[in-house]
């Protein structure tokens, strides 16, 4: 009896909430997952899952057992890495979740060199602006901003990325350039709606240790930051972009800075975190990813 295989079927089922979902993450049939759980229950002499045609839930014994065994795979991988570190390099599946814009503009250019360095890694990049569930969605690491952080995650600071308030030269010529946060109330705002709470993200401005939230009427709201950059370049209003989105537009003159860029008021930066489910999840491949991203980010963003 392969006890680890039985435990893996149980933990994936508990984390995903269904036998079918567990089967998809394990790459085996739902029938095999169900049989593995039955064998594990017979081996232990207790019922781990209460199953009906409509729902599946942990029993009291299952809750206790899950808490003790859910990290067995990570512990074994770490133990192997400790005794074979000189012979084994990071390898196997590495599933990374990130917001769409950060993944597109920052992560995607950095990952090919990671795989060139460690060719046995099998990388998967999932881009979504919602907060993924590590266990249920079989994600190894996620890159998140502060608004996405959740209790229970282990979050390490990864970067502090500047924001840029900007608009097209034509818009600023027609409507004037605001010099104080209060003057933004007279302008058209192009706001980003983030799916964490469904509300447009607030714009923070800093000056001599003082922080204010910019009160900008929402002329347009969009859930895609690249679309907001195009709207601003077309003269629709003022928007706030992360530096990695804004820089090409600023460089060719399609957009101009509003605040920042040598003025007294500076946009509040965006803190970005590298997240795993548990400290024990920092296996060799997770450490390799974290260190590679740290080294590849611009020095001005490093924390």
Steps between C-alpha positions, in 0.01 A plus 500: 500500500638839396392702804632829360286457188192440718576804712554713189155404369342588833673836542428612143134406543477690827671808351303510174164400648427217257636169380474610136707816562759299694525256210571785257785638713650152551462388139312180587137392474232595751440128557865454600481794742187358661658157534812651657291681761308180577828313549634772728183496712520120524868523599423755773172346611318836495287698255689804371236643266123517528376447144158532343379544143500878543783590733824388658629615839775408742401292799634593842772236462569623147556855622753381758676270252521767228672743737769240568567369148439790260869600500646151463579544130677831557691354798620206292607727214688722743667202666613368162634843403699521825679170445540518123550875452827443321344260249144619437402837356151658511269286289139408442178701471509859625163676484507878546198730527520876446287800414458531126703818450792403725513155344489636146749784537736379775483124560473376144828665391683356804385138488682378185839562660387309812410199287826528306685483830288211630376310190324234708248754629153480345364853532134598496400868524140578592393861449193622686416803713302297753670347803563134414472224760836325522375162616175476306662616175834321545700824489854488641565875529310819426602861448256736673450862593393599849129502413523128412675378816306250708534355847697179497731588213873542554581825315855621436555853366615477140490852356382857549389623160438869422161615379461775242205739466486590131294635213550580134658833400180589315284440809726708724514781246120508484426456872812622678751314717400459867765606751316409823299184583181704550519618139446145376130537584460711187646234270387180332622192683584172332479254791596136543239270655676220685304176557605459865210714621355628172576864577739725308844508662574820692779728388743600773723807485791573734670826598740549794354199681140609438269267309176591328255303286443670167132580443462445127153468341478170305450596138582142398564182699679195360635172640800487262797729563630482142162618370516794743839597358353502148200704615729756659720518189185566295420804718221356715634633833755447778591149612740333742735239357772281646842605371539185291183591306559876482866512392455427126226764477707758685803417291335571167296797622154347477456569873637764738544488877250665730657535847824316567763578236670763717187646666430518874226235496609145421269205421500238774695193375359149466637231731522157338534174694618147424253261669491132593261304718749404769865567590569134432400557137830678431649201320798526265290597198304764696822652635647497149196691368505755782873568469478520120222759517686703762811510283310582182294796624629855447717615794264792568215256573691275739407490870 
